[in-house]
Amino acid sequence: MTAGSVAPPRGWALATQGLALVACIAIAGIAAHRFPSSSPRLNAIVAVGYLLYAGTLAANLLQPLRLPHLTAYMLVGIVGGPDLLRLMDVRTLETLEPISSLAISLIALAGGLELEFGELRRSIASLFWTNFFNTTVVTVVAGGAFFYLANYLPFTHAMSPLALGSVALIWGVLASSRSPSATLAVLAQTRARGTLSRWTLQFVMSSDIVVVVTMTLVLAIARPHLVEGSEFSWTRLTVMAHEILGSVSLGVTLGLVLAVYLRLGGKQFLLLLLILGFVATDLLTYVQFDTLLAFLVAGATVRNFCRDSEAFRETVVKTSGVVFVVFFGVAGAHLDIPLLRKVWGVALAFFVVRAIASIIAMRLANRVAHEPPSIKRWSWAPLVSQAGLTLALAASLTREFPALGQSLRSLVIATVAMNEIIGPILFKFALDRSGETREKFPSRSDESEAPA
């Protein structure tokens, strides 16, 4: 279900779909208030129907503007969320969590199916320098901005300079994280192929591992300064190494099983994806391994060790298109609008600082790695987006530092909201300008020749 192959609506079709979208939102709003249900499952079914129908209509309406579809999905989710129509309350969003888990699995699997070991070997120097400058420059600049703007953050007023510096360092690492889900959603929509899209996929996927490792190390260093009686512990680093190695090992095993299934002529791809998305995800969660990393490795294993992976890849992409609608709709519904109103000024400042730091980091990396012109010009654009990984790290801070984590998490949510909405738009614009998108848009001559 990649809408990139569908021409955008025109004329009466555009007006009809606009009216249908308004009617859908109005009916959903009236039904939510006049006929409330106490069943979370029934509410979840209604919410999924609303997100699929309204999200698809909104995406079609925004397509002539060449905006990413996920922007439409998020806007529909915001409208139907707890702060506006209240079609999806907190309990309903919790009921929809399995769909989010399925989406993360498909996102990682689709990303892995795009990775070729030969290309990765040729790009190893580029990936090293990009991750190095992205981690160091963004962490230092964003962390410095946090330290400088601490007077505007009430929860930091009672901190010692050393404790404040530790929190600033944590914030800097959070700022260096990117969004695989937004990246893959834009690539799936545009069917982009080229230097920039290939480089973006490789970097965003590899940077997730770097960020997780860096955050674990930073938390081990910062904990003694934020929690009384705590000391630096190597145990945390050992657990992290176990999680990464275990995730990679299970990912390779899963990928080899899939490769054997495909070579034996297996065709039940949709059933296979559902089993992978729900059963395998629960198993990985139970053993405390990283789902994103495991499915990424599984997809890469299938791509590089199975010649019959193309049909499977197409099924994953089509299935992901449907799941993306619900996944990003739920992400939009999670947006805390009252919180954003309170901290929008500070959040906007952090958004701008992070974007500038990303541009500086990419300028340095491109100069050292001698990247081609398209990457030198547009490599900063895919790095603005943030989503699931950043929010997951912020949630872990709440468990790690109960006295501090909730306030920091709220600020993260407000900042991520801006990155999540604006980032995909910039990435798609960069793909369009670099000539890598393959969407079909009618020309003026086509319109003049179209029958009345």
DRENLUMPA-415468 format. One record per residue (C-alpha): residue in one letter; x, y, z. Coordinates in steps of 0.25 Angstrom, whole numbers, plus 5000, padded with zeros to 4 digits. Layout:
REM residues N
[dogu 'A',[X,Y,Z]]
...
//
This chain:
REM residues 452
[dogu 'M',[5000,5000,5000]]
[dogu 'T',[5010,5010,4996]]
[dogu 'A',[5003,5022,4991]]
[dogu 'G',[5014,5027,4983]]
[dogu 'S',[5009,5020,4971]]
[dogu 'V',[4995,5026,4972]]
[dogu 'A',[4993,5040,4965]]
[dogu 'P',[4988,5051,4974]]
[dogu 'P',[4973,5054,4974]]
[dogu 'R',[4969,5066,4966]]
[dogu 'G',[4956,5074,4964]]
[dogu 'W',[4943,5068,4969]]
[dogu 'A',[4951,5056,4974]]
[dogu 'L',[4959,5065,4983]]
[dogu 'A',[4946,5072,4988]]
[dogu 'T',[4939,5059,4990]]
[dogu 'Q',[4950,5053,4998]]
[dogu 'G',[4951,5066,5006]]
[dogu 'L',[4936,5066,5010]]
[dogu 'A',[4937,5051,5013]]
[dogu 'L',[4948,5054,5023]]
[dogu 'V',[4940,5065,5030]]
[dogu 'A',[4928,5056,5031]]
[dogu 'C',[4937,5044,5036]]
[dogu 'I',[4943,5053,5047]]
[dogu 'A',[4929,5059,5050]]
[dogu 'I',[4922,5046,5051]]
[dogu 'A',[4934,5040,5060]]
[dogu 'G',[4933,5052,5069]]
[dogu 'I',[4918,5051,5071]]
[dogu 'A',[4919,5036,5073]]
[dogu 'A',[4930,5038,5083]]
[dogu 'H',[4922,5048,5092]]
[dogu 'R',[4907,5043,5090]]
[dogu 'F',[4910,5028,5090]]
[dogu 'P',[4922,5025,5099]]
[dogu 'S',[4926,5011,5102]]
[dogu 'S',[4933,5005,5114]]
[dogu 'S',[4939,4994,5106]]
[dogu 'P',[4954,4997,5102]]
[dogu 'R',[4954,4986,5091]]
[dogu 'L',[4941,4992,5084]]
[dogu 'N',[4947,5006,5085]]
[dogu 'A',[4960,5001,5079]]
[dogu 'I',[4953,4995,5067]]
[dogu 'V',[4946,5008,5065]]
[dogu 'A',[4959,5016,5066]]
[dogu 'V',[4966,5007,5056]]
[dogu 'G',[4954,5009,5046]]
[dogu 'Y',[4955,5024,5048]]
[dogu 'L',[4970,5024,5047]]
[dogu 'L',[4970,5016,5034]]
[dogu 'Y',[4959,5023,5027]]
[dogu 'A',[4962,5037,5032]]
[dogu 'G',[4977,5035,5030]]
[dogu 'T',[4976,5030,5016]]
[dogu 'L',[4967,5042,5012]]
[dogu 'A',[4976,5052,5019]]
[dogu 'A',[4988,5046,5012]]
[dogu 'N',[4981,5047,4998]]
[dogu 'L',[4977,5062,5001]]
[dogu 'L',[4992,5065,5005]]
[dogu 'Q',[4998,5058,4993]]
[dogu 'P',[4997,5070,4983]]
[dogu 'L',[5005,5078,4994]]
[dogu 'R',[5016,5066,4993]]
[dogu 'L',[5015,5065,5008]]
[dogu 'P',[5019,5051,5014]]
[dogu 'H',[5007,5042,5017]]
[dogu 'L',[5011,5040,5032]]
[dogu 'T',[5009,5055,5034]]
[dogu 'A',[4994,5053,5030]]
[dogu 'Y',[4993,5041,5039]]
[dogu 'M',[4999,5048,5051]]
[dogu 'L',[4989,5060,5049]]
[dogu 'V',[4977,5051,5049]]
[dogu 'G',[4982,5044,5061]]
[dogu 'I',[4984,5058,5068]]
[dogu 'V',[4970,5061,5065]]
[dogu 'G',[4964,5048,5070]]
[dogu 'G',[4973,5048,5082]]
[dogu 'P',[4970,5050,5097]]
[dogu 'D',[4972,5065,5096]]
[dogu 'L',[4962,5068,5084]]
[dogu 'L',[4951,5059,5080]]
[dogu 'R',[4955,5049,5091]]
[dogu 'L',[4951,5037,5081]]
[dogu 'M',[4964,5030,5087]]
[dogu 'D',[4966,5031,5102]]
[dogu 'V',[4978,5026,5110]]
[dogu 'R',[4972,5012,5111]]
[dogu 'T',[4969,5011,5096]]
[dogu 'L',[4983,5015,5093]]
[dogu 'E',[4988,5005,5103]]
[dogu 'T',[4979,4994,5096]]
[dogu 'L',[4986,4998,5082]]
[dogu 'E',[5000,4995,5087]]
[dogu 'P',[5001,4982,5080]]
[dogu 'I',[4999,4989,5067]]
[dogu 'S',[5010,4998,5070]]
[dogu 'S',[5019,4986,5074]]
[dogu 'L',[5015,4980,5060]]
[dogu 'A',[5019,4993,5053]]
[dogu 'I',[5032,4993,5060]]
[dogu 'S',[5035,4979,5056]]
[dogu 'L',[5031,4982,5041]]
[dogu 'I',[5039,4995,5041]]
[dogu 'A',[5052,4988,5045]]
[dogu 'L',[5049,4976,5036]]
[dogu 'A',[5047,4985,5024]]
[dogu 'G',[5059,4993,5027]]
[dogu 'G',[5068,4980,5028]]
[dogu 'L',[5062,4975,5015]]
[dogu 'E',[5068,4988,5009]]
[dogu 'L',[5082,4986,5014]]
[dogu 'E',[5093,4979,5006]]
[dogu 'F',[5106,4974,5012]]
[dogu 'G',[5114,4979,5000]]
[dogu 'E',[5109,4993,5001]]
[dogu 'L',[5111,4993,5016]]
[dogu 'R',[5125,4989,5014]]
[dogu 'R',[5128,5000,5004]]
[dogu 'S',[5121,5010,5013]]
[dogu 'I',[5128,5006,5026]]
[dogu 'A',[5137,5018,5027]]
[dogu 'S',[5125,5028,5024]]
[dogu 'L',[5117,5022,5034]]
[dogu 'F',[5128,5022,5045]]
[dogu 'W',[5130,5037,5043]]
[dogu 'T',[5116,5041,5042]]
[dogu 'N',[5112,5033,5055]]
[dogu 'F',[5125,5039,5061]]
[dogu 'F',[5122,5054,5058]]
[dogu 'N',[5107,5052,5060]]
[dogu 'T',[5109,5046,5074]]
[dogu 'T',[5119,5056,5079]]
[dogu 'V',[5115,5069,5072]]
[dogu 'V',[5100,5068,5075]]
[dogu 'T',[5102,5062,5089]]
[dogu 'V',[5112,5074,5093]]
[dogu 'V',[5103,5085,5086]]
[dogu 'A',[5090,5080,5091]]
[dogu 'G',[5095,5077,5104]]
[dogu 'G',[5101,5091,5105]]
[dogu 'A',[5088,5097,5101]]
[dogu 'F',[5081,5090,5112]]
[dogu 'F',[5091,5094,5123]]
[dogu 'Y',[5090,5109,5118]]
[dogu 'L',[5075,5108,5118]]
[dogu 'A',[5073,5101,5131]]
[dogu 'N',[5068,5114,5138]]
[dogu 'Y',[5055,5112,5129]]
[dogu 'L',[5053,5098,5134]]
[dogu 'P',[5047,5097,5149]]
[dogu 'F',[5052,5083,5151]]
[dogu 'T',[5066,5087,5150]]
[dogu 'H',[5067,5098,5160]]
[dogu 'A',[5071,5090,5172]]
[dogu 'M',[5082,5083,5165]]
[dogu 'S',[5097,5084,5167]]
[dogu 'P',[5105,5088,5155]]
[dogu 'L',[5110,5073,5155]]
[dogu 'A',[5096,5068,5155]]
[dogu 'L',[5092,5078,5144]]
[dogu 'G',[5103,5074,5136]]
[dogu 'S',[5100,5060,5136]]
[dogu 'V',[5085,5063,5132]]
[dogu 'A',[5090,5072,5121]]
[dogu 'L',[5099,5060,5116]]
[dogu 'I',[5087,5051,5116]]
[dogu 'W',[5079,5061,5108]]
[dogu 'G',[5090,5062,5098]]
[dogu 'V',[5090,5047,5096]]
[dogu 'L',[5075,5047,5094]]
[dogu 'A',[5076,5059,5084]]
[dogu 'S',[5086,5050,5076]]
[dogu 'S',[5076,5039,5073]]
[dogu 'R',[5068,5038,5060]]
[dogu 'S',[5055,5032,5055]]
[dogu 'P',[5056,5019,5047]]
[dogu 'S',[5040,5018,5047]]
[dogu 'A',[5039,5032,5040]]
[dogu 'T',[5051,5029,5031]]
[dogu 'L',[5045,5016,5026]]
[dogu 'A',[5031,5022,5025]]
[dogu 'V',[5035,5033,5015]]
[dogu 'L',[5044,5023,5007]]
[dogu 'A',[5032,5014,5006]]
[dogu 'Q',[5023,5025,5001]]
[dogu 'T',[5033,5031,4991]]
[dogu 'R',[5039,5018,4987]]
[dogu 'A',[5052,5026,4986]]
[dogu 'R',[5064,5019,4981]]
[dogu 'G',[5078,5026,4980]]
[dogu 'T',[5090,5031,4988]]
[dogu 'L',[5083,5039,4998]]
[dogu 'S',[5072,5029,5002]]
[dogu 'R',[5082,5017,5003]]
[dogu 'W',[5092,5025,5011]]
[dogu 'T',[5080,5030,5020]]
[dogu 'L',[5075,5016,5023]]
[dogu 'Q',[5089,5011,5026]]
[dogu 'F',[5092,5022,5035]]
[dogu 'V',[5079,5023,5043]]
[dogu 'M',[5079,5008,5046]]
[dogu 'S',[5093,5008,5050]]
[dogu 'S',[5092,5020,5059]]
[dogu 'D',[5081,5014,5067]]
[dogu 'I',[5091,5004,5072]]
[dogu 'V',[5101,5015,5075]]
[dogu 'V',[5091,5023,5083]]
[dogu 'V',[5087,5011,5091]]
[dogu 'V',[5101,5008,5095]]
[dogu 'T',[5105,5022,5097]]
[dogu 'M',[5092,5024,5106]]
[dogu 'T',[5096,5012,5114]]
[dogu 'L',[5110,5017,5117]]
[dogu 'V',[5105,5031,5120]]
[dogu 'L',[5095,5026,5130]]
[dogu 'A',[5105,5018,5137]]
[dogu 'I',[5114,5031,5138]]
[dogu 'A',[5102,5040,5142]]
[dogu 'R',[5095,5031,5152]]
[dogu 'P',[5105,5034,5164]]
[dogu 'H',[5102,5049,5162]]
[dogu 'L',[5087,5048,5162]]
[dogu 'V',[5084,5037,5172]]
[dogu 'E',[5090,5037,5186]]
[dogu 'G',[5098,5025,5190]]
[dogu 'S',[5100,5020,5176]]
[dogu 'E',[5113,5016,5170]]
[dogu 'F',[5118,5013,5156]]
[dogu 'S',[5115,4999,5152]]
[dogu 'W',[5120,4990,5141]]
[dogu 'T',[5108,4981,5142]]
[dogu 'R',[5100,4991,5134]]
[dogu 'L',[5110,4990,5123]]
[dogu 'T',[5110,4975,5123]]
[dogu 'V',[5095,4974,5122]]
[dogu 'M',[5096,4984,5110]]
[dogu 'A',[5106,4975,5103]]
[dogu 'H',[5098,4963,5106]]
[dogu 'E',[5085,4969,5100]]
[dogu 'I',[5092,4974,5088]]
[dogu 'L',[5099,4960,5085]]
[dogu 'G',[5086,4953,5088]]
[dogu 'S',[5078,4962,5079]]
[dogu 'V',[5088,4960,5068]]
[dogu 'S',[5089,4945,5070]]
[dogu 'L',[5074,4943,5070]]
[dogu 'G',[5072,4952,5058]]
[dogu 'V',[5082,4944,5050]]
[dogu 'T',[5075,4931,5054]]
[dogu 'L',[5061,4937,5051]]
[dogu 'G',[5067,4942,5037]]
[dogu 'L',[5072,4928,5034]]
[dogu 'V',[5059,4921,5037]]
[dogu 'L',[5052,4931,5028]]
[dogu 'A',[5062,4929,5017]]
[dogu 'V',[5060,4914,5018]]
[dogu 'Y',[5045,4916,5018]]
[dogu 'L',[5046,4924,5005]]
[dogu 'R',[5055,4915,4998]]
[dogu 'L',[5046,4903,5001]]
[dogu 'G',[5035,4911,4993]]
[dogu 'G',[5027,4916,5005]]
[dogu 'K',[5016,4927,5000]]
[dogu 'Q',[5008,4930,5013]]
[dogu 'F',[5015,4943,5015]]
[dogu 'L',[5004,4950,5022]]
[dogu 'L',[5002,4939,5032]]
[dogu 'L',[5017,4939,5034]]
[dogu 'L',[5017,4954,5037]]
[dogu 'L',[5006,4953,5047]]
[dogu 'I',[5013,4942,5054]]
[dogu 'L',[5027,4949,5054]]
[dogu 'G',[5020,4962,5058]]
[dogu 'F',[5013,4957,5070]]
[dogu 'V',[5019,4944,5075]]
[dogu 'A',[5033,4947,5072]]
[dogu 'T',[5032,4961,5078]]
[dogu 'D',[5026,4956,5091]]
[dogu 'L',[5037,4946,5092]]
[dogu 'L',[5048,4956,5090]]
[dogu 'T',[5042,4965,5100]]
[dogu 'Y',[5041,4954,5110]]
[dogu 'V',[5056,4950,5109]]
[dogu 'Q',[5059,4966,5109]]
[dogu 'F',[5065,4966,5095]]
[dogu 'D',[5064,4978,5086]]
[dogu 'T',[5053,4976,5076]]
[dogu 'L',[5057,4987,5066]]
[dogu 'L',[5071,4981,5065]]
[dogu 'A',[5067,4967,5064]]
[dogu 'F',[5057,4969,5053]]
[dogu 'L',[5067,4978,5046]]
[dogu 'V',[5078,4967,5046]]
[dogu 'A',[5067,4957,5042]]
[dogu 'G',[5063,4965,5030]]
[dogu 'A',[5078,4967,5026]]
[dogu 'T',[5080,4952,5027]]
[dogu 'V',[5069,4949,5018]]
[dogu 'R',[5073,4960,5008]]
[dogu 'N',[5087,4955,5007]]
[dogu 'F',[5086,4939,5008]]
[dogu 'C',[5073,4937,5000]]
[dogu 'R',[5071,4940,4985]]
[dogu 'D',[5056,4938,4986]]
[dogu 'S',[5054,4950,4996]]
[dogu 'E',[5048,4960,4986]]
[dogu 'A',[5034,4955,4987]]
[dogu 'F',[5035,4955,5002]]
[dogu 'R',[5040,4969,5002]]
[dogu 'E',[5029,4974,4994]]
[dogu 'T',[5019,4967,5004]]
[dogu 'V',[5026,4974,5016]]
[dogu 'V',[5025,4987,5009]]
[dogu 'K',[5010,4986,5006]]
[dogu 'T',[5007,4981,5020]]
[dogu 'S',[5015,4992,5026]]
[dogu 'G',[5007,5003,5018]]
[dogu 'V',[4994,4999,5025]]
[dogu 'V',[5001,4998,5039]]
[dogu 'F',[5008,5011,5037]]
[dogu 'V',[4994,5018,5037]]
[dogu 'V',[4990,5013,5050]]
[dogu 'F',[5005,5014,5056]]
[dogu 'F',[5006,5028,5053]]
[dogu 'G',[4992,5031,5056]]
[dogu 'V',[4994,5026,5070]]
[dogu 'A',[5007,5034,5071]]
[dogu 'G',[4999,5046,5068]]
[dogu 'A',[4989,5043,5078]]
[dogu 'H',[4999,5042,5089]]
[dogu 'L',[5003,5056,5087]]
[dogu 'D',[5001,5064,5100]]
[dogu 'I',[4995,5077,5095]]
[dogu 'P',[4994,5084,5108]]
[dogu 'L',[5008,5081,5111]]
[dogu 'L',[5013,5086,5098]]
[dogu 'R',[5006,5099,5101]]
[dogu 'K',[5013,5101,5114]]
[dogu 'V',[5027,5098,5109]]
[dogu 'W',[5026,5101,5094]]
[dogu 'G',[5037,5112,5096]]
[dogu 'V',[5048,5104,5102]]
[dogu 'A',[5044,5092,5093]]
[dogu 'L',[5045,5101,5081]]
[dogu 'A',[5059,5106,5085]]
[dogu 'F',[5063,5091,5087]]
[dogu 'F',[5058,5088,5073]]
[dogu 'V',[5065,5099,5066]]
[dogu 'V',[5078,5096,5074]]
[dogu 'R',[5077,5081,5070]]
[dogu 'A',[5075,5084,5056]]
[dogu 'I',[5087,5093,5055]]
[dogu 'A',[5096,5083,5062]]
[dogu 'S',[5092,5073,5052]]
[dogu 'I',[5095,5082,5041]]
[dogu 'I',[5109,5085,5047]]
[dogu 'A',[5112,5070,5050]]
[dogu 'M',[5108,5066,5035]]
[dogu 'R',[5117,5077,5030]]
[dogu 'L',[5129,5072,5037]]
[dogu 'A',[5126,5057,5034]]
[dogu 'N',[5124,5060,5019]]
[dogu 'R',[5137,5067,5019]]
[dogu 'V',[5145,5056,5025]]
[dogu 'A',[5138,5044,5018]]
[dogu 'H',[5138,5051,5004]]
[dogu 'E',[5123,5049,5002]]
[dogu 'P',[5117,5051,4988]]
[dogu 'P',[5109,5064,4985]]
[dogu 'S',[5095,5059,4988]]
[dogu 'I',[5099,5055,5002]]
[dogu 'K',[5107,5067,5004]]
[dogu 'R',[5095,5076,5001]]
[dogu 'W',[5084,5068,5007]]
[dogu 'S',[5089,5058,5018]]
[dogu 'W',[5084,5067,5029]]
[dogu 'A',[5070,5067,5025]]
[dogu 'P',[5067,5052,5029]]
[dogu 'L',[5073,5054,5043]]
[dogu 'V',[5062,5064,5048]]
[dogu 'S',[5052,5053,5051]]
[dogu 'Q',[5050,5047,5064]]
[dogu 'A',[5040,5037,5069]]
[dogu 'G',[5040,5023,5076]]
[dogu 'L',[5054,5021,5080]]
[dogu 'T',[5055,5035,5087]]
[dogu 'L',[5042,5033,5094]]
[dogu 'A',[5046,5019,5099]]
[dogu 'L',[5059,5024,5104]]
[dogu 'A',[5051,5035,5112]]
[dogu 'A',[5042,5025,5118]]
[dogu 'S',[5054,5017,5123]]
[dogu 'L',[5059,5030,5130]]
[dogu 'T',[5046,5030,5137]]
[dogu 'R',[5049,5017,5143]]
[dogu 'E',[5064,5020,5145]]
[dogu 'F',[5062,5033,5152]]
[dogu 'P',[5048,5034,5158]]
[dogu 'A',[5050,5048,5164]]
[dogu 'L',[5055,5054,5151]]
[dogu 'G',[5050,5045,5140]]
[dogu 'Q',[5036,5049,5138]]
[dogu 'S',[5039,5064,5137]]
[dogu 'L',[5050,5061,5127]]
[dogu 'R',[5041,5051,5119]]
[dogu 'S',[5030,5062,5118]]
[dogu 'L',[5041,5072,5112]]
[dogu 'V',[5045,5060,5102]]
[dogu 'I',[5031,5058,5098]]
[dogu 'A',[5029,5073,5094]]
[dogu 'T',[5042,5074,5087]]
[dogu 'V',[5040,5060,5079]]
[dogu 'A',[5026,5065,5075]]
[dogu 'M',[5032,5076,5067]]
[dogu 'N',[5043,5067,5061]]
[dogu 'E',[5033,5057,5058]]
[dogu 'I',[5024,5066,5050]]
[dogu 'I',[5034,5075,5043]]
[dogu 'G',[5045,5064,5041]]
[dogu 'P',[5038,5055,5031]]
[dogu 'I',[5034,5068,5022]]
[dogu 'L',[5049,5072,5021]]
[dogu 'F',[5053,5058,5018]]
[dogu 'K',[5043,5057,5007]]
[dogu 'F',[5047,5070,5001]]
[dogu 'A',[5061,5066,5001]]
[dogu 'L',[5058,5053,4993]]
[dogu 'D',[5049,5061,4983]]
[dogu 'R',[5060,5071,4981]]
[dogu 'S',[5071,5061,4979]]
[dogu 'G',[5062,5054,4969]]
[dogu 'E',[5061,5040,4976]]
[dogu 'T',[5046,5039,4978]]
[dogu 'R',[5038,5032,4968]]
[dogu 'E',[5024,5037,4971]]
[dogu 'K',[5015,5040,4959]]
[dogu 'F',[5010,5054,4958]]
[dogu 'P',[5002,5059,4946]]
[dogu 'S',[5008,5070,4938]]
[dogu 'R',[5000,5082,4933]]
[dogu 'S',[5000,5076,4919]]
[dogu 'D',[4993,5063,4925]]
[dogu 'E',[4983,5072,4932]]
[dogu 'S',[4979,5080,4919]]
[dogu 'E',[4978,5067,4911]]
[dogu 'A',[4969,5060,4922]]
[dogu 'P',[4955,5058,4918]]
[dogu 'A',[4945,5068,4924]]
//
